[in-house]
Amino acid sequence: MNIQITNVSMRYVDGQIDSVQVHFNGQNDERTINVNGYIPLTAEQYMGNEAPSALIEIVRQEVATKIMDGGRAE
């Protein structure tokens, strides 16, 4: 699955990052499967994972978890 980060939106409270939304889209090599959306992160989850490669791994893990559990886990 090829994942692209399309936007990173940060919410600030009192000048500090409070939460982050990592927007993405992706598809398989044949482009027969498409996914898009955003993954909400806490400031703590985002810190240290700002690099696109780290965010892509987080997106992969979260999307896989949602697919495997039918979208029920929070």
Summary of the structure (lengths in Angstrom):
residues: 74
radius of gyration: 13.1
end to end distance: 22.7
largest distance: 45.5
contacts: 175
relative contact order: 0.21
helix: 28%
strand: 45%
